[in-house]
Amino acid sequence: MNGPSSATLRSKRKEPPHALDSRHPKHHRTNGGDVASSGDSSPARQDGFEDDFEDSRLPSALLPTGPDTAEWQATIESVVRNVVSIRFCQTCSFDTDPALTSEATGFVVDAERGYILTNRHVVGSGPFWGYCIFDNHEEVDAYPVYRDPVHDFGILKFDPKAIKYMPVDALVLRPDLAKVGVEIRVVGNDAGEKLSILSGVISRLDRNAPEYGEGYSDFNTCYYQASAAASGGSSGSPVVNIDGYAVALQAGGRADGASTDYFLPLDRPLRALKCLQEGKPITRGDIQCQFLLKPFDECRRLGLGPEWEAQMRKAFPKETNMLVAEIVLPDGPSYKKVEEGDVLVKVNGEMLTEFIRLDDILDSNVGSTVKLLLLRGGEEVEVEIDIGDLHKITPDRFVSVSGGSFHDLSYQQARLYGVACKGVYVCEAGGSWRFDNTENGWLVQSIDHKKTPDLNTFIDVVKDIPDKARVVVTYKHLRDLHTLNTTIIYVDRHWSKKMKLAVRNDETGLWDFSNLSDALPAVPPVPRTASFIQLEHTSHPAVADLVRSFVHVSCTMPMKLDGFPKNRKWGMGLVIDADKGLVVISRAIVPYDFCDISITIADSIVVEGKVVFLHPLQNYAIIQYDPKLVDAPVLSAKLSSEEITQGASTYFIGYNRIGRIVHAATTVTEIFAVTIPANSGAPRYRAVNVDAITVDTSLSGQCGSGVLVSQDGTVQALWLTYLGERSNTTHRDEEYHLGLTTPTLLPVVSQIQQGIVPKLRMLSVEFRAIQMSQARVMGVSEEWIRKVSLANTAHHQLFMVTKRTFEREEQEGGALLEGDILLTLNGKIVTKISDLDVMYSNDVLDAVIVRDCNELNHKIPTVAADDVETDRAISFCGAIIHRPHHAVRQQISKLFSEVYVSARTRGSPSYQYGLAPTNFITHVNGKPTPDLESFLAAVIKIPDNTYFRLRAMTFDSVPWVVTMKKNEHYFPTMEWTKDPAEECGWRRVTYDGGKVIEGEGTDGILPIAEESSEMDVDVGVSND
């Protein structure tokens, strides 16, 4: 090693940016996403080796400059028709690869059989779905037939007969022609362009494989180095010499601006290709030891004596390195036989300094033994080691259950962290299996007090766990195997009832899915007993007793609807009727009823909850549990019927971010008509037309749940979390903590207590408070200003319409318009938000308004509030589609259709072809789809794996057309419909080739639990 370096490396696969403004039409008209800037857009990765990346060993004068010669032009002309652009999806996370959509390059190596060589990090280790585009823009499906377990190459197969308009030849692989000083061209899909030709000179043949951080990395091979400055999208490009032979495979390079690239030698790809051509298995041997090339001077310090050095230099006069053991995996074949720092001298009696020869010996002797002669601190050590099958320690199957996916730990991950190659690896930490966070790297140690050393044992344990059970899980992270973590998970087997096994099929290129077990029914709950804590240091016993009215509420959403940014939320709810089990909670915690709700009482009893009521405007929901299951002195909170006033003394009781109760005497500082900022990038529920309360205590900013309570224990206001947006430029989520006065809840609570589900009406507009100075300019008379000052001595204000909620049927005549100032409703002057509550119980309101300086009498129709909640959703090609929810209607002036894209899954056709959240789909194959019914009827008729056209409209009213290819195997079409008869309240239907299958289909695994970066969704869940 020549010295330390912190060079940042990049793979040459181009990935689309993850945080685009999906409303802009530019972001929907490309395959695989737009490029925000040139170069690789994947995260930066750090090289783990101390190597001198600047040592090119050639003067810069040797680098080609100027136009190519006629000879080079002729070579390139013959090469380009064999180079293809690969557009692909890795449809779900597996091993080191996340679910993604990307593009890369490959080249034909067998035109008769249809083999294409590309990188392993393109083919991926998990499910792959993609196609190739030839130089004449003919497109053909491609699927993997081989991906190397370690080295960065894979082979795709296509149908040569599908290419009709150009002859297809193959590039000849000539690894023997790679020499230092050879002028080369990299011909590929560089930086997302269709074809780029980059020139360079091979400067090194003996550098170690680059490390790309915690993802996939090659090892136990040498790499070539050159100056070619290739960038994202050139992965898999052929590196050709002037005679048109492929001498190497483009793989990676530096991402810090230096024009240094790294190529994989073609010795192992050539062997794999010959095995495929001859119908032979591609054997791969390994002893679970990573070697590195190290120069003679360092080998001397490790124990290389002068005699051995002389022999090695004589036998290999051009070599300057030897192989040195770097990582020996515990419990592997080399364990306790080879030690880190051992210098390899001989293999089976043959002196050896190259990875290529070592690979050849190991691959040819799988199942046999190999003798190694090592130098350890100057002493000769000879060991005999069994050669293992590399394919057996490379996972080719995974299990999906309860929103998570699992497989046996791979050799890649074991080598990366230097651990034993065994254990159950969580490749999708979603659904029930969300541990500390959604990142990969977890190893499950035990479930329900039963050890899970491997995937088969894991399957046996999990399939015997009933639905809705709570079980203890222990787990470790690969980065910290010293720490055993313990958690309790809620096993969800009702939203996704089947445990499925996916097995790689190298004949078809698909992963075959099979059902391992159906869910066991939930064990009926039994009553539990508990007692509450005693709240200390309060001046009034009634205030202290209120701790008996608080419950912990956890809400998990198995599928993202309505643009909501999270899959899991928690907060404290207030019991408002202990006899009926009614609890009020913020809608930032329970945004919709497609969810699982767990209610914990007295930090002891856990019961299931269900949604009873969702308020369309005031940011609260009412949920219910079965009180028969609770034997505890739960107290019904008494809600005040009197409005709390500014300056009033009150007592604040809240729950902080870690769920601890805090309290303090305080004062109401302000009561005002709040305007929660809307998220225009991803419309989601927000409170409108509500008064907010602030108090004079720092605890208010620390607590997202709580109450304001008087001395006699009467609750004067709820303390709630409000979801909004910080700014219109960043589209970042922001949570606001504000109070909601209790009198506004009483009419709704009263109806629910009587067993009546409230049927509210509402004005389909958003108001903003204006002061008298503004009102006077806008035409409000002096007489009305005087009346306002008398009606509300605390706040001299009126309300102006700032937005209209677009409804499916245009309201005629009496609709309010932007800029209207509301004076009265049903004869009462409106100076407080609470004066608007009259709208909830009237179909038509008599109003006096000021419009364009004219005072008008109007009859204003209201709309049904329950019509704004989502009751049907369709999953199609990885996109979640439903009617435009209320937040969309609040922010848009015109609905283009009732088919709205709310979210999408990474690695899906919708992500690959650019169908994005906030799009409205108006046509399928030229036929109008004004509603979900017509859309579903159109898409289920589309044959699988065929293209279709969607006409869409962006949120900014820009029309565009996208062509997409359907994929039912990995992304089946499913429909969810609200159905009270179902146990979970929703009914699932899967459509297979136009056929309706009730419940879950047998094919495909659609991850239900998804996580978003704004509007794009990934597998997994997230919390605050």
Secondary structure, DSSP 8 states (H G I E B T S, - for coil): -------EEEES-B---S---TTSGGGGSSTT---SSSS--S--EE--S---TT--SS-GGGS--SS--HHHHHHHHHHHTTEEEEEEEE-S-BTTB-SEEEEEEEEEEETTTTEEEE-HHHH-SS-EEEEEE-TT--EEEEEEEEE-SSSS-EEEE--GGG--SS------B-GGG--TT-EEEEEE-GGG-S-EEEEEEEEEEEEE----TTS----SSEEEEE-----TT-TT-EEE-TTS-EEEEEEEEESSS---EEEE-SHHHHHHHHHHHHT-----EE-SEEEEEEEHHHHHHHT--HHHHHHHHHH-TT--EEEEEEEE-TTSTTTTTS-TT-EEEEETTEE---HHHHHHHHHTTTTSEEEEEEEETTEEEEEEEE-EEGGGGS--EEEEETTEEEEE--HHHHHHHT--S-SEEEEE--GGG--SSS-S-EEEEEETTEE--SHHHHHHHHTTS-TT-EEEEEEEETTEEEEEEEEEEE---SSS--EEEEEE-TTTSSEEEEEEE----------EE-------S-S-HHHHHGGGGEEEEEEE-SS--TT---SEEEEEEEEEETTTTEEEEETTTS-SSSSEEEEEETTTEEEEEEEEEE-SSSSEEEEEE-GGGEES------B-SS---TT-EEEEEEE-TTS-EEEEEEEEEEEEEE-----SSS------SEEEEEES-THHHH-SEEEEE-TTS-EEEEEEEEEEES-TTT--EEEEEEEEEGGGGHHHHHHHHTT-----EE-SEEEEEEEHHHHHHTT--HHHHHHHHHH-SS--EEEEEEEE---SS---SS---TT-EEEEETTEE--SGGGGGGGGG-SEEEEEEEETTEEEEEEEE-EEGGGGS--EEEEETTEEEES--HHHHHH-S----S-EEEEEETTSHHHHHT--TT-EEEEETTEE--SHHHHHHHHTTS-TT-EEEEEEE-TTS-EEEEEEE--TTTS-EEEEEE-TTSTTSEEEEEEETTEEEES--SS-----SEEEETTEEEES----
